[in-house]
Amino acid sequence: MAFFDSEIVQDEAKRLFGDYEQLMQLGGDYGKFDREGKKLYIERMEEMMQRYRVFMKRFELSEDFQAKLTVEQLRTQLGQFGLTPETMFQQMHLTLERMKSQLETAG
């Protein structure tokens, strides 16, 4: 079975990208959130990044041609911005840590 034919992969992709889209829309109002709302948003973003990292690892470990092609396309796209998938995750982690720090100092 091809990687993208798997119902598990399709379901997780649908949930992951749907959840990500919702978080991005919600993030537009981040500045209006109270302290607890901001903490919850940061927690959800951390969970999202972990899910995305696991999802991408599945692509990397797969022997499927389409999965390997998808990983290479991502690397190429990120490379245009001077990033790798790992540096992308590191940057997101730093951003979330900075957001937490701002919450603590505003506290």
N, C-alpha and C positions, 0 to 999 in steps of 0.2 A: 504494500500500500504506500502510495506517495505521501510525503509529509503533510501536504496541504489537504489531502483527502481525509485525513483523520478527523473524526467528529470532535475529539478532545481538543485538538489544535484549533479547529474552527471555533468551537465554543469559547475557549480561553481567549482567542484573538478578539472575538466579538465583545466579550465581557471586558477585557483589558482596554480596548480602544474606546468602548462606550463609557467606561468609568473614567478614563483619562479625559475624554471630551467634557464630561460633566464637571470634573475637577477644574479644568481650565476655565470653563464658563463661570463656575463658582468663584474661582480665584480673582476674577475681575472685580469682585466686591470685597476682597480680602481686607482692604483698609477700613471697611465699615464693620467688620466683625468685632465682637467683644473679645476679651482675652481668651476665654474658653473656646470660642469659635475658631480663633486663630490656632490654638493648640491642636484642636481637632483637625483642622485643615492640614496642618503640618504632618500630623500622624498619618492621615490618609495619603498624603503625597509620599511619605516614606514607604508605606505599604505598597503603593502603586509602583514606586521605583524598584522595590524588591521583586514584585510580581513580574515586572518588565525584564529585570535582569535574569530571572529564571527562564522566562519565555525565550529570551535571546540565547541563553545557554543551550536550550533545546535545539535551536536552529544550528548553532555552532557544532553540536555533537552529532547531528544527523548526518547520515551518509547520502541523503536525498539531494539530487542535483539542484532542484528548485530552492531548497533550504539553504544550500551553500551559495547559490546565486544571490539570494536575498541578503545574506550576511555580507557578501562582497559589495552589493549595491549600497548597503548601509555604510560600510566602511568608506566607500568612495564618496558618498554624500557628506559624511562627517569630515572626511579628509579635506574637502573643499573649504571647511571652516577651521582647519588645523586641529581637528579632534579625532579621537578613536572612540569606539564604544566605551572603553574603560574610562577615558578622560571625560566623556559625556556624563557617565554615572558619578564620577568624582566631583564634577562641577555641580551637578544637582545636589549631591550630598552637602557640599560646601554651602550652597545657597540655602538649603534647609537648616543647616547648623547656624547660619547667620540669622535666619528668621527666628530661630529659637532664642538665640542670644539677644536679639532686639526685644523679644517678649520679656526675657528675664530682667533686662535693664529698665524696661518701661514699667515693670511690675509693681 
